[in-house]
C-alpha cells in the first residue's frame, strides 16, 4: 500500500506520466480497473498551472502596513505567507517542516539552535538569500524600541549570529518549541538594507508571489514569481485579495462568482451555501477561538470578583448553538484547545451560574453599566454574541452596555486598547507559543494586561520553566496548571472554539488534507491551491 501511495504521489506531482503510473501499479499487483480509478483520482488532485484566483477576506484595515512587526489580521497574514517565507512552516498535516532553513538542530539542552540557510533562494529583486538577511529580519522585532507584536516571542533570545551559511540562536534557557516559534507569520525573511535593518517597504520577499499593488483595507494584487524555489507550489498566475469585512457581502460575492474563495463563512448560513451547486464548503477543526478580553489596567476589570462575575454570566453553549450553529465547542477561559498536545481536560468546565455571577458582582462593589465594545470585524456574529451576553448577564443583575464599534480600524483603535471587547485568536500549534503571544508579561499583545497578580506571576514562571522542560509528563503538569491559573484569575473570557469554515468555488482545486493552524489552509492557499480551469 505504501508503494502505491508513493506512486500516486509521483503522478500527482507530475513526475511520471499516466502510462508509467499504470505500468507501475499493475506491476504492484493492482488490477487494470483499479489502477485506472486510482489514476483518475490522482489526476483530480494534480495542481494545474495558470489562471486567476480571487480571495474575499473578512479582514483588512486602512491602517494595515507592510511592516511585518505590525501584522495583526488575516489580510496581512495572507501577505506574509504569499509574498514571503519563514525559516520553518507548519504543513497541511500539522507537522513542522523546514522552509528557508534547509535543516535545523539543537544542543542537548535546547538552548542553542542552528538553522542552515537553504541555498539557491533569491528574493524577488534578484538578491540571493543570506544568513544576514535572516539575522536582520529577526532583529527587526527585537530592538529596544521595537513595538513588534511578536517581540515577546523573542525575549529569551540572547544573540543571533552567523556561522557561515548557518544562523545560530543563543537562548537564555532551553526551548523545545523554538522551531515552531520561528514559523510565526510576523517573522518573514526580508532582504537586509545594508545597515542592520530590513527593506520591508518594497514588499520584496522570497515567496511564490510578487506584490504588484496594495490598497490597505481594500485590495492586494499579486503575480507569480517565476523563479520560486519551492517545487510543486504557487500554481496560479495571478491572485487578487479583497477585503470584504461584511459577511453578507462576502458570501454574496462568492455566490455571484465575483470571488473564488472566502474565509469566515457565517455559521448561521452554511446550510444555504451548501445548496449552491458551484460552491464547496470546507470546514476544518483547529485552534480558532473567540474571546472577550477584559483589561486589568482598566477599571472595573482590575477587580478579580468583577472578572469572575463576567465569566459566570456567559451562556457558552447558547453561543455555540446560536452564533456558531453548532460548528464548534464551548471554551473554558483559556486558549488551549483539544487540538493542542497539552489541553487540560481535567479542568472543571465553567458554566453559566446566575447565583455565582451575582455573588461575585456584589462582592466586587461595582454598580452601573459595564461597556462591551463589539463589531463583526472581530468575528461573524460578534455583535449578536454581545447581545446574548448582555441578556444572560441581566439574569444576574449585571447591566452590560454594548458599544457598536466601526469595523474599519477595529484592531487598531479598539482591541488591545478599550477595557472590554470582542476578539478572536487563530490559536497557535503549541502551548508555549500561544501563551507567549498573548498572555505573558513581555508580549505587546497581552490584550488583557494580565500583570501584577500573584497568579499571573506564577503563570509567567511556569511558562518559562515549561519552555525548557524536555520531560513530557512534567511539561503536561506545568501546562495544566498554567491553563487553570489563566482561567481562574486572568482577564480573558473564552466562550467558544470555532471551526474554520471556508466557501470555495468548484473551479478551485486543493488537497484533501487541509491545515488547521489558520483558516484557508494555514493561510497558505496562495501557494497550495490552484485553478481547475
Secondary structure, 3 states (H helix, E strand, C coil): CHHHHHHHHHHHCCCCCHHHHHHHHHHCCCCHHHHHHHHHHHHHCCCCCCCEEEEEECCCCCCCCCCHHHCCCHHHHHHHHHHCCCCEEECCCCCEEECCEEEEEECCCCCEEEEEECCCCECCCCCECCHHHHHHHHHCCCCCCCCCCCHHHHCCEEEEEEECCEEEEEECCCCCCHHHHCCCCCCCCCCECCCCCECCCCCCCCCCEEEEEEECCCEEEEEECCCCCCCCCCCCCEEEEEECCCHHHHHHHHHCCCCCEECCCCHHHHHHHCCCCCEEEEEECCCCEEEEEECCCCCCCCCHHHHHHHHHCCCHHHHHHHCCCCCEEECCCCCCCCCCCCCCCCCCCCCCCHHHHHHHHHHHCCCCCEEEEECCCCCCCHHHHHHHHHHHHHCCCCCEEEEECCCCCHHHHCCCCCCEECEEECCCCCHHHHHHHHCCCCCCCCCCCCCCCHHHHHHHHHHHHHHHCCCHHHHHHHHHHHHHHHHHHCCEEEEEEECEEEEEECCEECCCCCCCCCHHHHHCHHHHCEECC
